[in-house]
Amino acid sequence: MIRRPATRLAGVVAAALCAAAASAGSPARAAEGIPTEVLRVCADASLLPFSNDRGEGFENRIARLIADELKLPLTFTWWPQTIGFVRNTLRTRQCDLVMGTAVGEELMQNTNPYYRSTYALIYRKDSGITAKTLADPSLQGARIGVVARTPPSEAMLRHGLTNLEPYQLDTDTRAHHPAQQAVEDVAAARTDAAILWGPIAGYFAARQPVPLAVVPLRDEPGTSPFQYMISMGIRPDEPDWRHWLNGFIVRRQGDIDRILTEYHVPLAEADGTIRAAVPEPDGYRMADYRSPTPPSLGSAGTVGPADVERLAKAGAVLIDVLPTPPKPDGLSAQSRWVPPPHRSLPGAHWLPNVGYGALSAEQEAYFRTNLEALTGGDRKRPLVVFCQPDCWMSWNAAKRAMAMGYQAVNWYPAGTDGWTASGRELVTVEPEPRPEPRAAN
């Protein structure tokens, strides 16, 4: 059985346990499995970046998109992601959906894939390693972490990479996270590099105190594949449920891709090429503000909804930079138009029109004086800057705040859409007034 490369912890896992017993009192479902009262998802309570019991994983968030389309409440059935997971959850009808399983899974019926990812090589950017493939000479002699019995192990030996640091494959995630530990060991220079399932590598590499390179790998001839298509798993006797989910994937692929990008998941195309990330420009984005953005912003923190919530509780200032909506075409000059209410994160301050690539003197003064007022002049106070998905306005504004000397700027690329997709509520806010500049000391 192929189950989430890397077990979510490391790769192609062999497991042959399955049983079926329908439990009495299950929530109502349509004849072929479509939930009608509640969406129940099988998941691991401690397996970031995929899922946890605080809703911080990308599978938590994609499950929320599904529940919202069904107009149903969302609940999770928690079970450690190890041997017996399917047998004790989906097969006993404790839940109705597994969010991530490799195509080819034999214990479940697969939906169409909703992303394709790959194993990735990680190393410290200051380590002297410059590898883009496992054949690179700079890897010779390096101490390389790898999760036991995963596809990279075979390929490494073919390239003469024998100085290995092994990490356990089958583990109870309530106590151990070997793949996360492998990333942290690279950051701490306990190892020189590691090869891990890409979603794990990308997510944890972005959260280390030192810069790490993440190099997605392509399949190599003569070895086990590095790339896997990931689908959702359901019971075999539910064709209508599968059809509905396949339609959801088509409808919401853009939203799914944005969530995956936010979590630094390396995405591969059908031909094996790695989807190139949007590069960071040297300056500000000057046009096409609603288009795909880079996965990061210089030294600024790139955060998700759970991070935003944590930062806000710790006193960060939330800055919404969505522009004011334009007056609709066709209205006469004499027509009175009232813009719709602006919905944003609780506690956010709306500074519209400060995210353009070039600001007028008035716009720049509005941004500068509001930041001064909202932070009390403390340039070390954390900021969280956001807009909507694929919105360069927030990227520009966050970069501009850094240029003004703010030292704890965080960019929230998913914005208000990501906030609601994670099950959180928005509130109506008004634009911040134009404050008087602080008097010089």
N, C-alpha and C positions, 0 to 999 in steps of 0.2 A: 504494500500500500504506500502511496506517495501522500504524505500529509504535510503541508506547509513546509517547504524547504526550510531546514533549520529548525524544524519542529515548532517551527516558530523558533526553535532554538538552534537548529542547525542543519537540516537537510532532509534527505530522503529517509524516512523512518519506516522500518518494517514493524507492522503490528497486525495481528491476525485475530483479534478478539472481536466478536460481535454477537449480540443477542437481541431479541426483540420481545417486548412485552408492552402491550398498550395499557396505560394506566387509567383507571376510572377517574371521572371527574375532570378531565382535561377541558380547557377552554374550547368553545365552539370553533369549528373550522368548516369551510365549504367542503363539498364532497371530495375534491382533489387537493385539499390541504391549505387553501388560502385562509389565513387567520381572519376571524371576524370580530373578535372581542379584545384581544391583546396580542401584540407581537412578542413572542418569547424567543430570545436569542441565547444559544449555547456559547459560553465564552470562559476564558481564564481570567480570574480576578486580579492577577498580578503578572501581566505579560506585555508590558509596553515594548514597542510602540503600538502593538495590536489592540490590546484591551486591558482595562483594569476596572475595579469596582468603584472608581470615582469618575468613570466616563471620559478618561483622558486619552484613550487610544484612538487611532484612526478608524478601527472597526466599530468602536462605540459610536463614532460620529456618522459613519455611513449607515449603520443600523438605524440611527435617528432619522436620517433622510427617508429610509424605507417606511418607518413607522408613521412619519408625517404624511407620506403619500397615501398610506392606507387609512389615515386618520384614526390611528389606534394608539393606546398607551404602549410604552416599551418597557419590557422587563428582561432581566438576564438570569439565566441559570448558570451558576458558577461551578466550574470543575477544573482542576489542574490539567494543563495541556500536555498530557502524557498518555501512555498506553491505557486504554479503557475509557478515554474521553468520550468517543462516539457511543460506545456501548452503554455508558451511564447517563447520557444526556439525550441525544437525538433519538436513539433507538428505543428508549423507554418513554418517549413522548413527554419528557420533562420540558422540552422546548421544540421549536419548529425550524430553526435556521442556524447553521454554522457560517460565520461571516467569511472565513478564509480557508480554502483548501486547494491543494494543487490539482489541476485537471488530471484525471486518471485515478483519482481516489476511488477505491473499490467498496468502501463501506457506506458511501453516500452517493446519491444522484447529484451530478454537477450541474450548475447553471452554466451559461456562457461565461468566459473569463471576463473579469472587470479590470485586471491589470496584469502586466507581465514584468517580472523583475529578475534580478540576477545576483549572483554572489559578487562581493566587492572586496578589493584589497584596500586596507587602510594603513597609513603610516604617518608619522609626524613630519610636517613640512620642513622642519629644520634637521631632519635625521640624515640627510645626504642621499636617501633613497629617492629615485626619480622614476620608478617603474610605472609603465602603463600596461604591461602584460607580465605573466609569470616567467616569461623567458628573459626578462631584463637582467643583465649582469649585476645590477646594483642590489639584487636580492640574494645573491650568493653569499652564504655564510650568515645571513641575518636570522635572528631568532624570531620565528613566525608562529603566531597563535592560530590554532585551527580546532574546530569542534570535531571530535572523533567521529569517524565513519560517515563523513559528509563528502560530497563530490570533490571539493578542493584537495582532499588528502591524496587521492590518486594522481591528480594532475601535478601536484607539487613534487611528488617522487619522480615523475617523468622529467621534470626540469632540474632534478638534482637538488631540490630544496629539502634537506633532511634535518635541519636544526629546528625541530618542531616543539612547540609548547602546546600540549593537548588540553582540551577542555571537554567536560562531560557532555554527552548528548542527552540521555534520558535522565531527567531530574524533576524533582517536585518544585515547581515555580513558587510555591509559598515560602520556600527557604533559600533557593539557589537560583542564580541567573548567570550561568557560565558565559554566554555570549556577550552580555553587558560587561562582565568582568574582563573579557578579552579586549574590549575597546578601552576600558580604563587602564589596563596594563600597558597598552601601547602609549597612551597619553602620559603615563607615569614613567615611561622608559624602562619598564620591567621586561618588555619585549620590544622588538624593532618594528614589527608589523603584525597584521592578522588578516585572515580571509574569512569572511562571515556572510551570511545571507544579507542581501543588500538593504532591506528595510531596517534591520537591526543596526547594521554598520552606519547607515546614513543618519539615523535618528540619534544614536548615542555619540557619534563622532561630533555632531553639531553642539553637543552639550558638554564638551570637555574644556578644561581651562587653557589648553594649548591648541593651536591650529592643526587639524589632521587632514590629510588628503584622503579622499574617498574615490577609488578608481573602479567603476563597474567593469566586470569582466565578460567577455564574449565566450560562447561555447568553443571548446577545442576539439579537433578531430581525434577520435580514438579514446576519448575519456567520457565519463558521465557528464551530462549537460550541466551547465551553470545556470541556465535561464529556465524559468518555469512560469506557466500561465496560472493565475490564481483565480478561482471561481468561488461561488458560495455553495454550500452543501445542504441538501434536504433529503428527506426519505424517498425511497425509490418509487412509491406508489402515489405521487402527488404531481401529475403532469400540469395541472392548471397553475399550481404554485410556481413551478419552474417557468412556465410561460410568462406569468406575471413578472417574476424577477428578471427574466431576460429583457422584457420590455422596459423595466425600470432602469436596467443598466444602459440601454440605448438612450433613454430619455435624459438620464442624469450623469452620463459619462464625463461631461465637463466638470460638474461639481465634484465627482469622485476624484478626477485627476487633480483638481485644485487641493483637495484634502491631502492626497498622497504627496503632492509636491511640498505642501506645508510641513509634512513630517520627513522630508528629505529622502523619500523612497526613490531609488534609481529605477527609471522606467525604460523598458526595452520595447522596440518595435517588433512587428511580426517577422521581419527579416533578420532579427538579431542585433540590429544597430541600436545603440544607446540614444535615447531621446536627449538631445542637447539641452542643457539648462540655458535659460536666457542670461546672457552675460551682463554684468554690472557696467553701466556706462561710466566714463571718467567723470562726467559732470552730472547735470540734472537731465531728466527725460523732458524733451521739449515739445513732443506731439504724441498722438495716439495714446492718450493717457489710459484708456480702457483696453488693455491688451496684456498678455502674459508678462509677469514680472520675474526678476531673478529670485532664486531661492533664499538669498541672504542680502544683507546690506552692510558691507564693510565690517567694522568692529561692533556694530549695533547688535543687540540681541534680537533673534527672530523667535517669536513666541506664538503659542496656541491659546485657545480659550481658557484652559485651566491655569496656564501661566499668567494670563491677564487677570484672572480672578484673584490669584495669589498676590500678584503685585499690587492690585488695587487695595486689597485688605492691608497691605504693608505701607500704604500711603502714596503709591504712584499716582501721577496725574494722567488721566486718560484723555487723549486729544483726537477728536473726530475731525477729519479734514475734507469730508465729502463736499463738493461744491454745491451752491444753491441751485435748485432746478431752474432751467431757463423757462421763460414765458412761452407757452405753446404757440406754434405757428398758426396763423389765421386770425388771431385776435386783433381787433383794431386798436389803435393807439388810445382810444377812449375807454376801452374795456377794462374793467377792474378784474385782476387775477389774484387769487389768494393761493400761494403755494401750499401743497399738502404738508401735513405735520411731518417733521423729521424725527425718525425713530433711531435711537442709538443705545449704546451700552449704559446701564445704570451708573450714574456718577460722572459720565463723560462730559467734556466741554467741547462744544462744536465751534470750530474755527474754519468756516467755509472759505474756499478760494485761496488758500495759502499753499496749495500743493502744485501749482503750475511751475513749469521749468524756469520761467522768468516772471518775477513779481514786480508790480509797480511799487514806487516808494511808499504809497499808502498801504498796500497789502503787506509789504515787509514790516512796516512799523506796527501794523495790527498784530501780526504774528509775534514779533519780538516783544511788544509790550504785554500782550496776553501771557506769553510764557513767563515773563518776569513776574507778573501779578500772581499767576497760578502756582508758581513754585516759591513765591516769596523771595525771589532772587537767588535761590539755592540751586546752583548748576549741577550739584550732585544728586538732586532729587530725581528719582526714576520717572521717566516719561514712557507712555505707551501710545504710539501713533498708529492710526488705522483709518480705513475708508471702507471699501468693499473688495471682494476678490478681483484680481486682475486690475488693480487700481494703482497706477504710478503716482497718483497724487499723494498717497500715504508714504510711498518710498521717497519721493522728493522732499516731503515735509520732514520726515525723520532725518534725512541726510542734512537738510538745512538746519535743523535743531542742533545736530552735532557740530556743524560749522559755526554755530553761534556759541559753542563752548559747553553745551550740556553733555555731561559725562556718562549718563546712565540711560541712554535712549534705547527703547525697545520698539521693534516694528512688528505689528500684528497683521500679516498679509491677508488672512481670511476675513477680517473685518466683521461687519454686522451680520453678513450671511453665515459666516462660520460660527458666530455666537448663537444664532437661532438653530443652526444645524446640530449644535451640541446640546440642545434642549434648554437653553437659557433664554430669558425674556429680554425684550427691548423696552425702552421707555421713550416718551416724547421729550425732546430737548429743543431749546431755542438757541440761536447764535449768541456767542459771547459778545457783550458790548465792547466798545472801544475804550479801554481803560486809559487813564492818564499815565504817562511814563513815570517810573519811580524816580524820586528826587535823588540826585547824586549825594553821596556821603561827604 
